[in-house]
Amino acid sequence: MLYASCPLAVGLPIFVLFLALKLYRKRISIHMIRGPPSPSWLLGHQYILRHAKNVGDYEAAWYREYGSVVRIAGVLSEPILLVSDPKALQYILEASGYRFPKSLDTTRQLAAFFGYGLVAAIDQDHQRQRKILNFAFSAVHLQSYLDVFHTTGSKLVHKLKDSLSEGQEIQNMLSWTQKATLDIIGVTSFRYSFGALDDTKSALEDILSHLFAEAQLFPSVANVFISQGVLRHLPESFVPIITKLPTRVNLKFQEFRKAMENIAGNIYHRELQLVKNGVEEGKDIINILALSPLSNNERKRMTDSEIAAQMATFIFAGYETTANLIAWLLYELSRHPKDQDKEALRLHPFGHTLVRVAECNDVLPLLEPITTRDGNLLKEIPIAKGQTIYTSIYMYNRNPIVWGNDAHEWNPKRFLVENHPETNMGMYGNLMSFSAGVRSCIGWRFAIMEIQALSVELLSAFEFSIPKDAPAIVHGPGSQALFPLLEDRPEEGAQMPLHVSVLKKWA
């Protein structure tokens, strides 16, 4: 009776013992790779990384001491390779196709948060979904969105100007950019008006404005142990139990899914009726999704659950990621008024780390040889099937081999000099900010055009500067994302307070 009523209480210790033995065998395969001593057998480096004062501080120190491939410890001391070597990253993310899938904990959490859409789907399912959606993000099709970008930017300018006229010189620019990007993704992708800039109150906007930061920042010991350890190795039958536990992150994303279902259902069924009646208002995301279940070609069809997941994914991604990048751009331009935007993308990627797992025994090539514990130089690293790899976008974007000795400094002139790197990564400007390869960000062109359009509107109307005596803005550590936080008040959540003044031609 006791076993039947408490399977986790009995099974968990057995599972932990099995997992510890499994991870010990994996540790042997890369034991000669150097790295920092683990602060905890139970949590490895995971807890301190999730509680770092500033994302990248640990990684940068480890790079200086050990090189561009570092062995760190995961939960139960799982051996993890932290990789920022350009050649290794190119092999993992671009050359290998789907041979280095996302880790199980990542896939399982994304599926629980958003559904089995583009970010959670694997292998052929991912390939099928991406092929169906590609047209909506083609360079030619995106030109039709330019008017929406600039119109929304113009509205943002007027709303911000109204706020300034009330004497509020310090503005949380992250909140403003979030409103603008939510309105843009609503109109361009779903022909739906969220009315965020018009102060139309909605449960979805309220949840989105706090979602990722509140859900992910500074997790408990139990959360780190489960989300970055147990969930990575747990049998599939236990996953629904874990993802429905009343943890902070689960509760926040359950709120998001509930709000999304209410809005997305109405948007989708309206469009479905239109296409069934032969009415098409444009090849945007919602039109493609509505046509999908009507296709006779199974490679062009998506299930209802996949369609719901795509809508949740694109609304979140279109809202959160670009809003953060624009806020960071305004911050950097407040410090360096005459500079341009690529450097902001380099120094402030929304995702700082991608977690991948070797699907088979493999060998990672290196551009920069590393020194092993016994003093030998390695130009390639043999790895075993199941090896967990943290591909560090943050450190690649700051790797001196790629960006020069001033890689940690703001220097937009580096993009004006013709450069011929030994490896060319990513989707834009040799940056990893939009990932790379078959799982690169499908909306990267959309994001670049949106950033540029909104930035032009804002910088044509306002001057941005750092408020007097303002605390430093740091990179707050999410599990794989980063957020702007006040250094001395991180508990206040993600924000970007800047001093804003109207340029003379607008005064």
C-alpha positions in Angstrom: 0.0 0.0 0.0 2.8 2.4 0.9 4.5 1.8 -2.4 1.3 2.2 -4.4 0.4 5.5 -2.7 3.9 7.0 -2.8 5.8 5.8 -5.9 8.0 8.9 -6.0 9.0 8.5 -2.3 10.2 5.0 -3.0 11.3 5.3 -6.6 13.2 8.6 -6.4 16.2 7.3 -4.2 16.6 4.3 -6.5 16.4 6.6 -9.6 19.0 9.0 -8.0 21.4 6.1 -7.3 21.0 4.8 -10.9 21.5 8.3 -12.3 24.7 8.9 -10.2 26.2 5.6 -11.5 25.3 6.5 -15.1 26.8 10.0 -14.8 29.9 8.6 -13.2 30.6 6.5 -16.3 30.1 9.5 -18.5 32.5 11.5 -16.4 35.4 9.1 -17.3 35.2 10.0 -21.0 36.1 13.7 -20.6 38.0 13.5 -17.3 41.1 15.1 -18.8 39.3 18.3 -19.8 40.1 21.0 -17.3 37.6 23.0 -15.4 36.8 24.7 -12.1 36.2 22.5 -9.0 32.6 21.7 -8.3 31.1 23.6 -5.3 28.5 20.9 -4.7 28.2 17.2 -5.5 24.4 17.6 -5.5 24.0 20.7 -7.7 27.5 21.1 -9.3 27.8 24.6 -10.8 24.1 24.9 -11.7 23.0 26.7 -8.7 25.7 29.3 -8.7 25.2 29.9 -12.5 21.5 30.5 -11.9 22.3 32.9 -9.0 25.1 34.8 -10.7 25.1 38.5 -10.1 25.7 39.0 -13.8 25.4 36.4 -16.5 28.8 35.6 -18.0 31.0 36.5 -15.0 31.8 32.9 -14.2 32.0 31.9 -17.9 34.5 34.7 -18.7 36.7 33.8 -15.8 36.7 30.1 -16.8 37.5 31.0 -20.4 40.5 33.0 -19.2 41.8 30.1 -17.1 40.9 27.0 -19.1 40.2 28.1 -22.7 37.2 27.8 -24.9 36.1 24.3 -23.8 35.6 23.8 -20.1 34.4 20.9 -18.0 31.8 22.0 -15.4 29.5 20.0 -13.2 25.8 19.6 -13.5 23.3 18.1 -11.0 24.7 15.0 -9.3 28.0 16.1 -10.7 27.1 15.3 -14.3 30.1 16.2 -16.4 29.1 19.0 -18.8 31.2 20.6 -21.6 30.9 24.4 -21.7 31.8 25.3 -25.3 32.6 28.6 -26.9 35.1 27.4 -29.5 33.9 28.6 -32.9 34.9 25.5 -34.8 33.3 23.2 -32.3 30.1 25.3 -32.2 29.9 25.3 -36.0 30.2 21.5 -35.9 27.6 21.0 -33.2 25.0 23.5 -34.5 25.5 23.8 -38.2 27.5 20.9 -39.7 25.8 18.1 -37.7 22.2 18.7 -38.6 20.0 17.1 -35.9 22.8 14.9 -34.4 23.1 17.2 -31.4 19.5 17.6 -30.3 18.3 19.8 -27.4 18.7 18.2 -24.0 15.6 16.3 -22.7 15.0 18.7 -19.8 15.0 21.6 -22.3 12.6 19.9 -24.7 10.3 18.7 -21.9 10.1 22.1 -20.3 9.4 23.9 -23.7 6.7 21.3 -24.5 5.1 21.9 -21.1 5.3 25.7 -21.4 4.3 26.2 -25.1 3.2 22.8 -26.5 4.8 20.7 -29.1 5.5 23.5 -31.5 8.6 24.6 -33.4 10.8 25.1 -30.3 10.0 21.7 -28.7 9.6 19.5 -31.8 12.5 17.2 -32.8 13.9 15.7 -35.9 11.4 15.2 -38.7 8.5 16.9 -36.8 10.7 20.0 -36.4 11.7 19.8 -40.1 8.0 19.5 -41.2 6.8 22.3 -39.0 9.6 24.6 -40.1 9.0 23.9 -43.8 5.3 24.8 -43.4 6.1 28.1 -41.6 9.1 29.2 -43.7 7.1 31.3 -46.2 5.8 33.6 -43.4 9.4 34.6 -42.6 10.8 34.8 -46.1 12.7 38.1 -46.9 10.2 39.0 -49.7 7.1 38.4 -47.5 8.6 40.4 -44.6 8.7 43.5 -46.7 4.9 43.7 -46.3 5.4 44.2 -42.6 7.5 47.3 -42.8 4.5 49.7 -42.6 3.3 48.0 -39.4 6.8 48.3 -37.9 7.0 52.0 -38.6 3.4 52.8 -37.8 3.8 51.0 -34.4 7.1 52.9 -33.9 5.3 56.2 -34.6 2.6 55.4 -32.1 5.2 54.4 -29.5 6.9 57.8 -30.0 3.6 59.7 -29.4 2.7 57.6 -26.3 6.1 58.1 -24.8 6.0 61.8 -25.6 2.6 62.0 -23.8 4.2 60.3 -20.7 7.1 62.7 -20.7 4.7 65.7 -20.8 3.4 64.5 -17.5 6.9 65.1 -16.0 8.1 61.5 -16.0 11.6 61.8 -17.4 12.8 58.4 -16.2 11.0 55.7 -18.3 11.2 51.9 -18.1 12.0 51.4 -21.7 11.7 47.6 -21.4 8.0 48.1 -20.6 7.5 50.4 -23.6 9.3 48.1 -26.1 7.3 45.1 -24.8 4.1 46.9 -25.5 5.2 47.8 -29.1 6.5 44.3 -29.9 3.3 42.7 -28.6 1.2 45.0 -30.8 3.4 44.2 -33.8 3.3 40.4 -33.4 -0.4 40.6 -33.0 -1.0 42.5 -36.2 1.6 41.0 -38.5 1.2 37.3 -37.5 -2.4 37.0 -36.4 -4.3 40.0 -37.6 -5.2 40.7 -34.0 -5.0 43.9 -32.0 -3.7 43.5 -28.5 -3.9 47.3 -28.1 -1.0 47.3 -25.7 0.2 50.8 -26.6 -3.5 52.0 -26.3 -3.5 50.7 -22.7 -6.1 48.0 -23.5 -5.8 45.8 -20.5 -5.5 42.1 -21.2 -4.7 39.1 -19.0 -2.2 38.0 -21.6 -0.2 41.2 -21.6 -0.1 41.3 -17.8 1.2 37.7 -17.6 3.7 38.3 -20.4 5.2 41.4 -18.9 6.4 39.3 -15.9 6.5 35.8 -17.3 10.0 34.8 -18.1 11.9 36.8 -15.5 9.6 36.0 -12.6 9.5 32.3 -13.6 13.2 31.8 -14.1 15.2 34.2 -12.0 17.0 32.9 -8.8 15.4 29.5 -8.5 15.4 27.4 -5.3 17.7 24.4 -4.7 14.8 22.0 -5.3 13.9 23.8 -8.6 17.5 23.6 -9.9 17.7 19.9 -8.9 14.5 19.0 -10.7 14.6 21.2 -13.7 18.3 20.9 -14.6 18.9 17.4 -13.3 16.1 15.0 -12.7 14.0 16.2 -15.6 16.9 15.6 -18.0 17.1 11.9 -17.1 13.6 11.0 -15.8 11.6 8.2 -17.6 8.9 9.7 -19.8 6.1 8.4 -17.7 7.1 10.6 -14.7 7.4 13.8 -16.7 3.7 14.9 -16.5 3.9 14.7 -12.7 7.0 16.9 -12.6 5.8 19.5 -15.0 2.5 19.9 -13.1 4.1 20.4 -9.7 3.0 23.7 -8.2 6.4 25.3 -8.6 6.9 29.0 -9.4 7.9 28.4 -13.0 5.1 25.8 -13.7 2.4 28.0 -12.2 3.5 31.1 -14.2 3.5 29.1 -17.5 0.2 27.5 -16.7 -1.3 31.1 -16.4 0.3 31.9 -19.8 -1.1 28.8 -21.5 -4.6 29.4 -20.1 -4.6 33.0 -21.3 -3.2 32.0 -24.7 -5.9 29.3 -25.2 -8.6 31.9 -24.7 -7.2 34.3 -27.2 -5.6 31.9 -29.7 -8.7 29.8 -30.0 -10.8 32.8 -31.1 -8.1 34.0 -33.6 -7.6 30.5 -35.1 -11.3 29.6 -35.5 -12.1 32.9 -37.1 -9.3 32.4 -39.6 -10.3 28.7 -40.1 -13.8 29.8 -41.1 -12.4 32.3 -43.6 -10.2 29.8 -45.4 -12.9 27.2 -45.5 -15.1 29.8 -47.3 -12.3 30.5 -49.7 -11.3 33.9 -48.2 -7.6 34.6 -47.7 -6.4 37.9 -46.3 -2.7 37.2 -46.7 0.0 34.6 -46.2 0.8 35.4 -42.6 1.3 32.9 -39.8 -2.4 32.5 -38.9 -3.3 31.9 -42.5 -0.7 29.2 -42.9 -1.8 27.6 -39.6 -5.5 27.6 -40.7 -4.7 26.1 -44.1 -2.5 23.4 -42.6 -5.1 20.9 -41.4 -7.0 21.2 -44.7 -4.0 20.0 -46.7 -4.1 16.7 -48.5 -0.3 16.4 -48.1 0.5 15.0 -44.6 3.9 16.8 -44.8 2.0 20.1 -44.9 -0.4 19.3 -42.1 -0.2 20.2 -38.4 -2.3 18.8 -35.6 -4.5 21.1 -33.5 -2.1 20.8 -30.6 0.8 21.8 -32.8 -1.1 24.8 -34.2 -1.9 26.0 -30.6 1.8 25.5 -29.7 2.9 27.6 -32.7 0.7 30.5 -31.7 1.9 30.4 -28.1 5.5 30.2 -29.3 5.4 33.1 -31.7 3.5 35.4 -29.5 6.0 34.8 -26.7 9.1 35.0 -28.9 7.8 38.0 -30.8 7.1 39.8 -27.6 9.9 39.0 -25.2 13.1 38.5 -27.2 12.9 41.6 -29.5 11.7 43.8 -26.7 14.7 42.9 -24.6 17.1 43.5 -27.5 15.7 46.9 -28.3 15.8 47.9 -24.6 19.5 46.8 -24.4 20.2 48.7 -27.6 18.7 51.9 -26.1 20.8 51.4 -23.0 24.0 51.0 -25.0 23.2 54.0 -27.1 22.6 56.0 -24.0 26.2 55.3 -23.1 27.5 55.5 -26.6 25.2 57.9 -28.5 26.9 57.8 -31.9 27.1 54.1 -32.4 25.1 51.4 -34.2 23.1 48.3 -33.3 25.0 45.1 -34.2 27.2 45.5 -31.1 24.1 45.4 -28.9 23.1 42.1 -30.5 26.6 40.8 -29.8 26.9 41.8 -26.2 23.3 41.3 -25.1 21.8 38.1 -26.7 18.5 37.1 -25.3 19.6 33.5 -25.0 23.0 33.1 -23.4 23.3 29.3 -23.6 21.9 26.4 -25.7 21.9 22.9 -24.2 22.7 20.1 -26.6 23.3 16.4 -26.2 25.5 14.1 -28.4 23.3 11.5 -30.1 26.2 9.2 -30.7 30.0 8.9 -30.0 31.6 11.8 -31.8 34.7 14.0 -32.0 34.5 17.8 -31.6 37.0 19.8 -33.7 38.6 22.8 -32.1 39.8 26.1 -33.6 41.7 27.0 -30.4 43.6 24.0 -28.9 43.0 23.5 -25.2 45.5 22.2 -22.5 44.4 19.0 -20.7 45.0 18.3 -17.0 48.2 16.4 -17.8 49.6 19.3 -20.0 48.9 17.9 -23.4 47.4 20.1 -26.2 44.1 18.9 -27.8 42.9 20.0 -31.2 39.8 17.8 -31.0 37.8 16.2 -28.2 36.3 12.7 -28.4 32.9 12.6 -26.7 30.6 9.8 -25.7 27.0 9.3 -26.7 24.8 11.2 -24.3 27.4 13.9 -23.5 25.7 17.1 -22.4 27.1 20.3 -24.0 26.4 23.9 -23.0 26.9 25.9 -26.2 27.7 29.3 -24.9 26.3 32.1 -27.1 27.4 34.6 -24.5 31.0 33.6 -24.6 31.1 32.9 -28.4 29.9 36.5 -28.9 32.8 37.7 -26.7 35.4 35.2 -27.8 38.7 37.1 -28.5 39.6 34.6 -31.3 36.5 35.8 -33.2 36.2 39.5 -32.1 39.7 40.5 -31.0 41.3 41.4 -27.7 38.6 43.9 -26.9 35.9 41.4 -27.3 34.3 42.2 -23.9 34.2 45.9 -24.8 31.7 48.0 -26.7 33.3 48.7 -30.1 30.9 48.9 -33.1 33.8 49.8 -35.4 34.7 46.1 -35.5 31.7 45.6 -37.9 33.1 48.3 -40.2 36.4 46.5 -40.8 36.5 43.8 -43.4 37.1 40.6 -41.5 37.7 37.0 -42.7 37.2 34.7 -39.7 38.2 31.1 -40.0 34.6 30.2 -39.1 31.4 32.0 -40.1 28.6 31.4 -37.6 25.0 32.2 -37.2 22.4 34.0 -39.2 23.5 37.6 -39.0 26.9 39.3 -38.7 28.8 36.2 -37.6 26.8 36.4 -34.4 25.2 33.6 -32.4 22.4 35.7 -31.1 19.9 33.9 -33.3 21.5 30.5 -32.9 22.6 28.6 -36.0 21.9 25.7 -38.3 18.7 23.7 -38.6 17.4 25.0 -35.2 18.3 28.7 -35.8 15.7 31.3 -35.0 13.1 31.2 -37.9 12.1 34.8 -37.2 15.6 36.4 -37.2 14.9 38.6 -40.3 11.6 39.7 -38.7 13.5 40.6 -35.5 16.2 42.6 -37.3 13.7 44.6 -39.3 11.6 45.2 -36.2 14.6 46.3 -34.2 15.8 48.7 -36.9 12.4 50.2 -37.5 11.5 50.8 -33.9 15.0 52.1 -33.2 14.9 54.6 -36.1 11.5 56.0 -34.8 12.7 56.3 -31.2 16.2 57.8 -32.0 14.7 60.3 -34.4 12.4 61.7 -31.6 14.3 61.2 -28.3 17.7 61.4 -26.6 18.3 58.6 -24.2 20.8 58.7 -21.3 21.7 57.0 -18.1 19.8 58.5 -15.2 21.9 60.4 -12.6 23.2 58.1 -9.8 21.4 55.2 -11.4 22.5 51.7 -10.3 24.3 49.6 -12.9 22.2 47.4 -15.2 23.3 43.7 -15.1 22.4 40.6 -17.0 20.0 38.7 -14.8 20.4 34.9 -15.1 17.5 32.9 -16.5 18.1 29.2 -17.3 19.1 29.9 -20.9 18.0 33.6 -21.2 19.2 36.9 -19.7 17.2 39.9 -18.5 18.1 43.5 -17.6 18.1 43.9 -13.8 19.1 46.7 -11.4 22.4 45.5 -9.8 21.3 46.6 -6.3 17.6 45.8 -6.6 17.3 42.5 -8.6 14.2 41.6 -6.7 12.3 44.3 -8.6 12.5 42.2 -11.8 13.4 42.9 -15.4 13.5 46.6 -16.3 15.4 49.2 -18.2 15.1 52.7 -16.6 16.5 55.4 -18.9 16.4 59.2 -18.9 14.4 60.3 -21.9 14.2 63.7 -23.4 12.5 65.0 -26.5 14.8 66.2 -29.3 14.4 69.9 -30.2 12.6 69.2 -33.5 9.9 67.5 -31.6 9.7 69.9 -28.7 
